[in-house]
Amino acid sequence: MNSLRVELGDRSYPIFVGAGALQQCDLTHYIKAKQVLVVTNETIAPLYLEKLTQLLSGYEVEQVILPDGERFKTLEYVNKIFDQLLTVKHNRSTTLIALGGGVVGDMTGFAAACYQRGVDFIQVPTTILSQVDSSVGGKTGVNHPLGKNMIGAFYQPKLVVADIDFFVTLPKREVAAGIAEIIKYGLIYDADFFVWLEENIDKLMAKNQQALTYAIMRSCEIKAEVVAKDETEQGIRAWLNLGHTFGHAIETHQGYGNWLHGEAVAAGTMMALDLSLRLGWIDAHLVARAKRLFETAMLPIVPPNNMSVDEFIELMSVDKKVLNGKIRLILIEKLGRAVVTDSFDMNLLKQTLSIGQVSSLKQ
């Protein structure tokens, strides 16, 4: 089992990564009282809820089992967590444990941030995507019909346990979605890691344990370093949103859950690279290298062809990075370095937004 820390002063916390991490780490060290509420979903509960509960012997363990899917990441379903907490009279010393992917983690964290103005919570992410992205850094929240993740709070967990044994039951499509976020880290922050991904992408897709452990550990190291520098996304942390402004627009337009988050991020990242190329910041060779990686991972490289340029712009205008009415995007200056900018020609952006239709015409 590997470990690292997210350094945030008195709110610092460890991340444990590896096969069997859930069994090896001592959860009880991070739970300060007897009351515990485990939040999971209908897919994960029959697989892993009992295993987690056995590790909590001696605690008063309650559970909430939510329906599985991005479309349930709403205030309505967060309220089911509050309902259970209040029904069983959990007090301010309770600990919430999120057992599931990014949706469960985001909702549980948001509930923890709100319940009695803040209670402890622990992340036990069960997908690649949630282990390398949503479980680390304290972003919590829910979706709104008009925009993804527009309601939420920065609220850090007490512990993250990234056990790669969960991936035994992870479908291939979910594996690919997680790899999309891993590729992002190489593009924005670590050129050497990007090269490693090019050399090991087939191992990751095959769920090779050693390769996955390294990729998840390196991704978490990068995110921990960025979050420590910029917890509330005033600067460099925005780099982590490469492809997300485009991707969130795709998810909202297509209906939450129809495109997985990682699939939308993959297409969105290729759009960010396309615009970076049109601006003359990067060359076509880097775009081609990224395209090969995403294609090898069986991820989409263009947006859906039923989205118009105007629909893209309207949805991208409902984004947390919009400032003074101007869309800001994360683009690539060179391999391993991103930039947040609103300095781009709208005509070039519109050309990028139309690549889905152009690709459809070529077919």
Secondary structure as GFF3:
##gff-version 3
##sequence-region A 1 363
A	DSSP	beta_strand	2	6	.	.	.	ID=ss1
A	DSSP	three_ten_helix	9	11	.	.	.	ID=ss2
A	DSSP	beta_strand	13	18	.	.	.	ID=ss3
A	DSSP	alpha_helix	21	24	.	.	.	ID=ss4
A	DSSP	three_ten_helix	27	30	.	.	.	ID=ss5
A	DSSP	beta_strand	35	41	.	.	.	ID=ss6
A	DSSP	pi_helix	45	49	.	.	.	ID=ss7
A	DSSP	alpha_helix	50	54	.	.	.	ID=ss8
A	DSSP	beta_strand	60	66	.	.	.	ID=ss9
A	DSSP	three_ten_helix	70	72	.	.	.	ID=ss10
A	DSSP	alpha_helix	75	87	.	.	.	ID=ss11
A	DSSP	beta_strand	95	100	.	.	.	ID=ss12
A	DSSP	alpha_helix	102	114	.	.	.	ID=ss13
A	DSSP	three_ten_helix	115	117	.	.	.	ID=ss14
A	DSSP	beta_strand	120	125	.	.	.	ID=ss15
A	DSSP	alpha_helix	128	129	.	.	.	ID=ss16
A	DSSP	pi_helix	130	134	.	.	.	ID=ss17
A	DSSP	beta_strand	139	144	.	.	.	ID=ss18
A	DSSP	beta_strand	147	154	.	.	.	ID=ss19
A	DSSP	beta_strand	159	163	.	.	.	ID=ss20
A	DSSP	three_ten_helix	164	169	.	.	.	ID=ss21
A	DSSP	alpha_helix	172	188	.	.	.	ID=ss22
A	DSSP	alpha_helix	191	205	.	.	.	ID=ss23
A	DSSP	alpha_helix	209	229	.	.	.	ID=ss24
A	DSSP	three_ten_helix	236	241	.	.	.	ID=ss25
A	DSSP	alpha_helix	244	254	.	.	.	ID=ss26
A	DSSP	alpha_helix	261	278	.	.	.	ID=ss27
A	DSSP	alpha_helix	284	296	.	.	.	ID=ss28
A	DSSP	alpha_helix	309	316	.	.	.	ID=ss29
A	DSSP	beta_strand	329	334	.	.	.	ID=ss30
A	DSSP	beta_strand	337	341	.	.	.	ID=ss31
A	DSSP	alpha_helix	346	353	.	.	.	ID=ss32
A	DSSP	alpha_helix	355	362	.	.	.	ID=ss33
###
